[in-house]
Amino acid sequence: MIKLPFTDPGNPDTRSPLRFLLWVARLRWKTLLGGVFFGVIWMVAQALMPAAIGQAIQQGIVDSDNQAPRPVVADPARARRDDRPPPA
């Protein structure tokens, strides 16, 4: 069970805005680290989606293979151009 109220964090360092933010970050480093971790995962996922869609378009439309986009969209890491048989 959470004990409320929380213990007194001490006196904030109010000499400058940067020192105050560093004081808060020092007290809440676990929350800050978790936010950074999930933010990086989110941004990497957003960056990889256009690459997967572009790979599917490249294999399906440009290479004239209508079955190729399925493995690329399902699992982009396993679908490689070298693994496919040559078109007939």
MMTF fields as JSON, N, C-alpha, C and O atoms, coordinates in Angstrom:
{
  "mmtfVersion": "1.0.0",
  "mmtfProducer": "UNKNOWN",
  "numBonds": 351,
  "numAtoms": 352,
  "numGroups": 88,
  "numChains": 1,
  "numModels": 1,
  "chainsPerModel": [1],
  "groupsPerChain": [88],
  "chainIdList": ["A"],
  "bondAtomList": [4, 2, 8, 6, 12, 10, 16, 14, 20, 18, 24, 22, 28, 26, 32, 30, 36, 34, 40, 38, 44, 42, 48, 46, 52, 50, 56, 54, 60, 58, 64, 62, 68, 66, 72, 70, 76, 74, 80, 78, 84, 82, 88, 86, 92, 90, 96, 94, 100, 98, 104, 102, 108, 106, 112, 110, 116, 114, 120, 118, 124, 122, 128, 126, 132, 130, 136, 134, 140, 138, 144, 142, 148, 146, 152, 150, 156, 154, 160, 158, 164, 162, 168, 166, 172, 170, 176, 174, 180, 178, 184, 182, 188, 186, 192, 190, 196, 194, 200, 198, 204, 202, 208, 206, 212, 210, 216, 214, 220, 218, 224, 222, 228, 226, 232, 230, 236, 234, 240, 238, 244, 242, 248, 246, 252, 250, 256, 254, 260, 258, 264, 262, 268, 266, 272, 270, 276, 274, 280, 278, 284, 282, 288, 286, 292, 290, 296, 294, 300, 298, 304, 302, 308, 306, 312, 310, 316, 314, 320, 318, 324, 322, 328, 326, 332, 330, 336, 334, 340, 338, 344, 342, 348, 346],
  "bondOrderList": [1, 1, 1, 1, 1, 1, 1, 1, 1, 1, 1, 1, 1, 1, 1, 1, 1, 1, 1, 1, 1, 1, 1, 1, 1, 1, 1, 1, 1, 1, 1, 1, 1, 1, 1, 1, 1, 1, 1, 1, 1, 1, 1, 1, 1, 1, 1, 1, 1, 1, 1, 1, 1, 1, 1, 1, 1, 1, 1, 1, 1, 1, 1, 1, 1, 1, 1, 1, 1, 1, 1, 1, 1, 1, 1, 1, 1, 1, 1, 1, 1, 1, 1, 1, 1, 1, 1],
  "groupList": [{"groupName": "MET", "atomNameList": ["N", "CA", "C", "O"], "elementList": ["N", "C", "C", "O"], "formalChargeList": [0, 0, 0, 0], "bondAtomList": [1, 0, 2, 1, 3, 2], "bondOrderList": [1, 1, 2], "singleLetterCode": "M", "chemCompType": "L-PEPTIDE LINKING"}, {"groupName": "ILE", "atomNameList": ["N", "CA", "C", "O"], "elementList": ["N", "C", "C", "O"], "formalChargeList": [0, 0, 0, 0], "bondAtomList": [1, 0, 2, 1, 3, 2], "bondOrderList": [1, 1, 2], "singleLetterCode": "I", "chemCompType": "L-PEPTIDE LINKING"}, {"groupName": "LYS", "atomNameList": ["N", "CA", "C", "O"], "elementList": ["N", "C", "C", "O"], "formalChargeList": [0, 0, 0, 0], "bondAtomList": [1, 0, 2, 1, 3, 2], "bondOrderList": [1, 1, 2], "singleLetterCode": "K", "chemCompType": "L-PEPTIDE LINKING"}, {"groupName": "LEU", "atomNameList": ["N", "CA", "C", "O"], "elementList": ["N", "C", "C", "O"], "formalChargeList": [0, 0, 0, 0], "bondAtomList": [1, 0, 2, 1, 3, 2], "bondOrderList": [1, 1, 2], "singleLetterCode": "L", "chemCompType": "L-PEPTIDE LINKING"}, {"groupName": "PRO", "atomNameList": ["N", "CA", "C", "O"], "elementList": ["N", "C", "C", "O"], "formalChargeList": [0, 0, 0, 0], "bondAtomList": [1, 0, 2, 1, 3, 2], "bondOrderList": [1, 1, 2], "singleLetterCode": "P", "chemCompType": "L-PEPTIDE LINKING"}, {"groupName": "PHE", "atomNameList": ["N", "CA", "C", "O"], "elementList": ["N", "C", "C", "O"], "formalChargeList": [0, 0, 0, 0], "bondAtomList": [1, 0, 2, 1, 3, 2], "bondOrderList": [1, 1, 2], "singleLetterCode": "F", "chemCompType": "L-PEPTIDE LINKING"}, {"groupName": "THR", "atomNameList": ["N", "CA", "C", "O"], "elementList": ["N", "C", "C", "O"], "formalChargeList": [0, 0, 0, 0], "bondAtomList": [1, 0, 2, 1, 3, 2], "bondOrderList": [1, 1, 2], "singleLetterCode": "T", "chemCompType": "L-PEPTIDE LINKING"}, {"groupName": "ASP", "atomNameList": ["N", "CA", "C", "O"], "elementList": ["N", "C", "C", "O"], "formalChargeList": [0, 0, 0, 0], "bondAtomList": [1, 0, 2, 1, 3, 2], "bondOrderList": [1, 1, 2], "singleLetterCode": "D", "chemCompType": "L-PEPTIDE LINKING"}, {"groupName": "GLY", "atomNameList": ["N", "CA", "C", "O"], "elementList": ["N", "C", "C", "O"], "formalChargeList": [0, 0, 0, 0], "bondAtomList": [1, 0, 2, 1, 3, 2], "bondOrderList": [1, 1, 2], "singleLetterCode": "G", "chemCompType": "PEPTIDE LINKING"}, {"groupName": "ASN", "atomNameList": ["N", "CA", "C", "O"], "elementList": ["N", "C", "C", "O"], "formalChargeList": [0, 0, 0, 0], "bondAtomList": [1, 0, 2, 1, 3, 2], "bondOrderList": [1, 1, 2], "singleLetterCode": "N", "chemCompType": "L-PEPTIDE LINKING"}, {"groupName": "ARG", "atomNameList": ["N", "CA", "C", "O"], "elementList": ["N", "C", "C", "O"], "formalChargeList": [0, 0, 0, 0], "bondAtomList": [1, 0, 2, 1, 3, 2], "bondOrderList": [1, 1, 2], "singleLetterCode": "R", "chemCompType": "L-PEPTIDE LINKING"}, {"groupName": "SER", "atomNameList": ["N", "CA", "C", "O"], "elementList": ["N", "C", "C", "O"], "formalChargeList": [0, 0, 0, 0], "bondAtomList": [1, 0, 2, 1, 3, 2], "bondOrderList": [1, 1, 2], "singleLetterCode": "S", "chemCompType": "L-PEPTIDE LINKING"}, {"groupName": "TRP", "atomNameList": ["N", "CA", "C", "O"], "elementList": ["N", "C", "C", "O"], "formalChargeList": [0, 0, 0, 0], "bondAtomList": [1, 0, 2, 1, 3, 2], "bondOrderList": [1, 1, 2], "singleLetterCode": "W", "chemCompType": "L-PEPTIDE LINKING"}, {"groupName": "VAL", "atomNameList": ["N", "CA", "C", "O"], "elementList": ["N", "C", "C", "O"], "formalChargeList": [0, 0, 0, 0], "bondAtomList": [1, 0, 2, 1, 3, 2], "bondOrderList": [1, 1, 2], "singleLetterCode": "V", "chemCompType": "L-PEPTIDE LINKING"}, {"groupName": "ALA", "atomNameList": ["N", "CA", "C", "O"], "elementList": ["N", "C", "C", "O"], "formalChargeList": [0, 0, 0, 0], "bondAtomList": [1, 0, 2, 1, 3, 2], "bondOrderList": [1, 1, 2], "singleLetterCode": "A", "chemCompType": "L-PEPTIDE LINKING"}, {"groupName": "GLN", "atomNameList": ["N", "CA", "C", "O"], "elementList": ["N", "C", "C", "O"], "formalChargeList": [0, 0, 0, 0], "bondAtomList": [1, 0, 2, 1, 3, 2], "bondOrderList": [1, 1, 2], "singleLetterCode": "Q", "chemCompType": "L-PEPTIDE LINKING"}],
  "groupTypeList": [0, 1, 2, 3, 4, 5, 6, 7, 4, 8, 9, 4, 7, 6, 10, 11, 4, 3, 10, 5, 3, 3, 12, 13, 14, 10, 3, 10, 12, 2, 6, 3, 3, 8, 8, 13, 5, 5, 8, 13, 1, 12, 0, 13, 14, 15, 14, 3, 0, 4, 14, 14, 1, 8, 15, 14, 1, 15, 15, 8, 1, 13, 7, 11, 7, 9, 15, 14, 4, 10, 4, 13, 13, 14, 7, 4, 14, 10, 14, 10, 10, 7, 7, 10, 4, 4, 4, 14],
  "groupIdList": [1, 2, 3, 4, 5, 6, 7, 8, 9, 10, 11, 12, 13, 14, 15, 16, 17, 18, 19, 20, 21, 22, 23, 24, 25, 26, 27, 28, 29, 30, 31, 32, 33, 34, 35, 36, 37, 38, 39, 40, 41, 42, 43, 44, 45, 46, 47, 48, 49, 50, 51, 52, 53, 54, 55, 56, 57, 58, 59, 60, 61, 62, 63, 64, 65, 66, 67, 68, 69, 70, 71, 72, 73, 74, 75, 76, 77, 78, 79, 80, 81, 82, 83, 84, 85, 86, 87, 88],
  "secStructList": [7, 7, 7, 1, 1, 7, 7, 7, 7, 7, 7, 7, 7, 7, 1, 1, 2, 2, 2, 2, 2, 2, 2, 2, 2, 2, 2, 6, 2, 2, 2, 2, 2, 2, 2, 2, 2, 2, 2, 2, 2, 2, 2, 2, 2, 2, 2, 2, 2, 2, 2, 2, 2, 2, 2, 2, 2, 0, 0, 0, 0, 0, 6, 7, 7, 6, 6, 6, 2, 2, 2, 2, 2, 2, 7, 6, 6, 6, 7, 7, 4, 4, 4, 1, 7, 7, 7, 7],
  "xCoordList": [0.833, 0.0, 0.89, 1.929, 0.482, 1.242, 1.016, -0.118, 2.099, 1.989, 1.795, 2.632, 0.706, 0.427, 0.359, -0.101, 0.759, 1.445, 2.878, 3.445, 3.449, 4.834, 5.765, 5.411, 6.95, 7.933, 8.353, 8.273, 8.789, 9.203, 10.449, 11.464, 10.398, 11.557, 12.688, 13.771, 12.473, 13.516, 13.221, 12.147, 14.174, 14.014, 14.493, 15.606, 13.668, 14.09, 15.188, 15.276, 16.015, 17.079, 16.475, 16.267, 16.195, 15.505, 16.442, 15.986, 17.734, 18.674, 18.508, 18.771, 18.07, 17.825, 16.82, 16.646, 16.16, 15.22, 15.885, 15.296, 17.097, 17.804, 18.115, 17.949, 18.556, 18.838, 17.566, 17.6, 16.445, 15.184, 14.78, 14.355, 14.911, 14.566, 15.484, 15.025, 16.752, 17.669, 17.32, 17.452, 16.884, 16.458, 15.247, 15.194, 14.27, 13.081, 13.465, 12.977, 14.335, 14.761, 15.506, 15.376, 16.283, 17.006, 16.035, 16.294, 14.928, 13.954, 13.076, 12.658, 12.801, 11.888, 12.618, 12.089, 13.819, 14.617, 14.011, 14.182, 13.31, 12.714, 11.598, 11.512, 10.757, 9.679, 10.248, 9.764, 11.256, 11.891, 12.533, 12.39, 13.23, 13.868, 12.831, 13.032, 11.731, 10.665, 10.04, 9.748, 9.831, 9.285, 10.209, 9.757, 11.496, 12.472, 12.487, 12.523, 12.46, 12.493, 11.295, 11.464, 10.094, 8.906, 8.797, 8.246, 9.305, 9.322, 10.222, 9.877, 11.365, 12.276, 11.634, 11.712, 11.007, 10.327, 9.243, 9.107, 8.486, 7.415, 7.968, 7.425, 9.028, 9.588, 10.245, 10.17, 10.882, 11.477, 10.382, 10.542, 9.271, 8.16, 7.598, 7.257, 7.497, 7.005, 7.996, 7.585, 9.264, 10.267, 10.336, 10.622, 10.082, 10.189, 8.953, 9.052, 7.815, 6.596, 6.706, 6.361, 7.161, 7.316, 8.311, 8.139, 9.338, 10.294, 9.624, 9.873, 8.785, 8.082, 7.084, 6.966, 6.371, 5.41, 6.146, 5.707, 7.25, 8.038, 8.595, 8.638, 9.02, 9.526, 8.405, 8.624, 7.222, 6.089, 5.722, 5.433, 5.732, 5.422, 6.507, 6.198, 7.758, 8.859, 8.736, 8.903, 8.449, 8.383, 7.093, 7.097, 6.0, 4.717, 4.385, 3.868, 4.666, 4.27, 5.415, 5.233, 6.577, 7.7, 8.217, 8.52, 8.322, 8.829, 7.746, 8.036, 6.51, 5.368, 5.131, 4.876, 5.213, 4.952, 3.861, 4.14, 2.633, 1.488, 1.466, 0.773, 2.198, 2.214, 3.294, 3.276, 4.22, 5.348, 4.972, 5.595, 4.003, 3.735, 3.248, 3.391, 2.687, 2.154, 3.223, 3.027, 4.35, 5.348, 6.027, 6.458, 6.129, 6.783, 5.943, 6.477, 4.642, 3.77, 3.639, 3.563, 3.61, 3.474, 4.739, 4.658, 5.904, 7.167, 8.265, 8.92, 8.474, 9.429, 10.866, 11.657, 11.22, 12.599, 12.93, 14.077, 11.949, 12.217, 12.103, 12.662, 11.394, 11.174, 12.344, 12.567, 13.071, 14.187, 14.035, 13.442, 14.559, 14.423, 15.171, 14.746, 16.274, 17.085, 16.411, 16.761, 15.456, 14.81, 13.698, 13.234, 13.268, 12.16, 12.638, 13.742, 11.806, 12.171, 12.048, 11.274, 12.797, 12.708, 11.321, 10.717, 10.809, 9.485, 9.503, 10.496, 8.373, 8.279, 7.941, 7.828],
  "yCoordList": [-1.16, 0.0, 1.239, 1.266, 2.251, 3.489, 4.322, 4.532, 4.785, 5.638, 7.087, 7.65, 7.66, 9.051, 9.84, 9.286, 11.028, 11.793, 11.311, 10.685, 11.614, 11.248, 11.983, 13.006, 11.438, 12.117, 13.432, 13.589, 14.348, 15.662, 15.518, 15.004, 15.969, 15.811, 16.779, 16.648, 17.726, 18.707, 20.029, 20.233, 20.911, 22.24, 22.225, 21.777, 22.709, 22.729, 23.755, 24.773, 23.465, 24.387, 25.394, 25.077, 26.585, 27.596, 28.687, 29.788, 28.409, 29.42, 29.687, 30.795, 28.672, 28.845, 27.784, 26.772, 28.015, 26.998, 25.65, 24.604, 25.665, 24.416, 23.644, 22.425, 24.329, 23.646, 23.059, 21.983, 23.769, 23.236, 21.967, 20.99, 21.979, 20.787, 19.615, 18.476, 19.875, 18.811, 18.266, 17.067, 19.123, 18.694, 17.772, 16.739, 18.142, 17.299, 15.983, 14.926, 16.033, 14.818, 13.872, 12.654, 14.421, 13.578, 12.83, 11.692, 13.47, 12.836, 11.818, 10.821, 12.063, 11.202, 10.527, 10.475, 10.014, 9.446, 8.171, 7.899, 7.38, 6.14, 6.459, 5.837, 7.407, 7.813, 8.419, 8.13, 9.246, 9.878, 8.838, 8.917, 7.875, 6.824, 5.95, 5.567, 5.638, 4.869, 5.622, 5.027, 6.91, 7.718, 7.779, 7.701, 7.917, 7.937, 6.591, 6.547, 5.501, 4.163, 3.939, 3.53, 4.203, 3.973, 4.978, 4.652, 6.187, 7.157, 6.72, 6.903, 6.146, 5.652, 4.487, 4.428, 3.57, 2.445, 2.956, 2.46, 3.93, 4.49, 5.128, 4.909, 5.902, 6.578, 5.598, 5.791, 4.555, 3.545, 2.82, 2.545, 2.508, 1.855, 2.757, 2.274, 4.043, 4.964, 5.109, 5.321, 5.002, 5.121, 3.874, 3.976, 2.702, 1.456, 1.154, 0.408, 1.702, 1.415, 1.864, 1.071, 3.076, 3.422, 2.52, 2.255, 2.048, 1.136, -0.189, -0.733, -0.708, -1.965, -1.786, -2.65, -0.672, -0.429, -0.228, -0.734, 0.5, 0.688, -0.61, -0.811, -1.488, -2.799, -3.625, -4.306, -3.57, -4.309, -3.771, -4.545, -2.467, -1.877, -2.231, -2.553, -2.178, -2.518, -3.958, -4.218, -4.88, -6.284, -6.617, -7.478, -5.964, -6.328, -5.612, -6.228, -4.33, -3.551, -3.445, -3.727, -3.047, -2.813, -4.13, -4.208, -5.152, -6.442, -7.333, -8.46, -6.861, -7.583, -8.94, -9.925, -8.995, -10.228, -9.927, -9.359, -10.3, -9.944, -10.686, -10.254, -11.782, -12.533, -12.026, -12.376, -11.218, -10.777, -9.861, -9.981, -8.96, -8.066, -8.788, -8.259, -9.958, -10.643, -10.958, -10.61, -11.601, -11.851, -10.582, -10.53, -9.571, -8.339, -7.641, -7.168, -7.573, -6.921, -7.776, -7.238, -9.102, -9.985, -9.996, -9.938, -10.069, -10.112, -9.504, -10.222, -8.182, -7.526, -7.994, -7.892, -8.502, -8.918, -10.2, -10.4, -11.058, -12.342, -12.26, -13.1, -11.272, -11.183, -10.447, -9.261, -11.162, -10.561, -10.868, -11.877, -10.018, -10.223, -11.471, -12.125, -11.81, -12.961, -14.293, -15.315, -14.297, -15.54, -15.969, -17.106, -15.096, -15.42, -16.138, -15.892, -17.015, -17.625, -16.579, -15.631, -16.741, -15.769, -15.822, -16.893, -14.691, -14.682, -15.48, -15.525, -16.103, -16.935, -16.129, -16.684],
  "zCoordList": [0.0, 0.0, 0.0, 0.66, -0.736, -0.825, 0.426, 0.856, 0.99, 2.167, 1.713, 1.006, 2.123, 1.802, 3.089, 4.087, 3.143, 2.102, 1.942, 2.837, 0.786, 0.521, 1.471, 2.057, 1.603, 2.459, 1.811, 0.592, 2.616, 2.134, 1.262, 1.733, -0.026, -0.902, -0.598, -1.168, 0.264, 0.576, -0.09, -0.654, -0.019, -0.615, -2.058, -2.333, -2.983, -4.386, -4.625, -3.938, -5.607, -6.005, -6.971, -8.142, -6.506, -7.318, -7.818, -8.128, -7.903, -8.39, -9.881, -10.35, -10.627, -12.059, -12.497, -11.818, -13.63, -14.119, -14.396, -14.124, -14.93, -15.213, -13.937, -13.895, -12.916, -11.651, -11.04, -10.443, -11.189, -10.672, -11.422, -10.805, -12.762, -13.541, -13.197, -13.117, -12.995, -12.604, -11.219, -10.973, -10.331, -8.995, -9.099, -8.431, -9.938, -10.122, -10.79, -10.392, -11.805, -12.505, -11.573, -11.693, -10.648, -9.696, -8.782, -8.39, -8.45, -7.566, -8.3, -7.711, -9.562, -10.332, -11.498, -12.609, -11.258, -12.337, -12.905, -14.094, -12.1, -12.619, -13.607, -14.666, -13.275, -14.175, -15.448, -16.543, -15.318, -16.468, -17.376, -18.596, -16.81, -17.601, -18.314, -19.466, -17.636, -18.281, -19.438, -20.476, -19.28, -20.366, -21.564, -22.707, -21.314, -22.408, -23.126, -24.356, -22.378, -22.973, -23.895, -25.045, -23.398, -24.216, -25.351, -26.403, -25.171, -26.257, -27.398, -28.566, -27.077, -28.118, -28.87, -30.097, -28.155, -28.82, -29.764, -30.882, -29.324, -30.131, -31.409, -32.492, -31.292, -32.454, -33.433, -34.646, -32.914, -33.8, -34.573, -35.762, -33.907, -34.603, -35.696, -36.776, -35.438, -36.46, -37.605, -38.746, -37.335, -38.388, -39.256, -40.449, -38.688, -39.447, -40.291, -41.264, -39.952, -40.72, -42.18, -43.056, -42.503, -43.92, -44.65, -45.84, -43.963, -44.6, -44.961, -46.037, -44.079, -44.362, -45.501, -46.369, -45.496, -46.578, -47.903, -48.935, -47.882, -49.1, -49.64, -50.854, -48.761, -49.188, -49.815, -50.817, -49.239, -49.801, -51.175, -52.087, -51.329, -52.631, -53.642, -54.789, -53.235, -54.133, -54.628, -55.819, -53.737, -54.129, -54.863, -55.742, -54.531, -55.119, -56.399, -57.331, -56.474, -57.648, -58.644, -59.828, -58.183, -59.083, -59.65, -60.841, -58.83, -59.295, -59.885, -60.285, -59.95, -60.538, -59.889, -60.582, -58.586, -57.856, -56.834, -55.779, -57.138, -56.292, -54.96, -54.039, -54.83, -53.573, -52.611, -51.431, -53.092, -52.271, -51.105, -50.05, -51.218, -50.076, -48.825, -47.723, -48.965, -47.781, -46.742, -45.578, -47.091, -46.039, -45.542, -44.39, -46.376, -45.947, -44.889, -43.886, -45.101, -44.134, -42.881, -41.777, -43.034, -41.873, -41.02, -39.793, -41.658, -40.919, -41.793, -42.548, -41.697, -42.591, -42.423, -43.361, -41.258, -41.044, -41.808, -42.208, -42.01, -42.671, -44.181, -44.886, -44.688, -46.133, -46.784, -46.538, -47.603, -48.329, -49.812, -50.194, -50.608, -52.039, -52.498, -53.451, -51.841, -52.252, -51.934, -52.525, -51.014, -50.606, -51.56, -51.484, -52.445, -53.334, -54.59, -55.075, -55.105, -56.395, -57.507, -57.377, -58.589, -59.688, -60.342, -60.402, -60.831, -61.465, -62.756, -63.483, -63.007, -64.218, -65.445, -66.538]
}
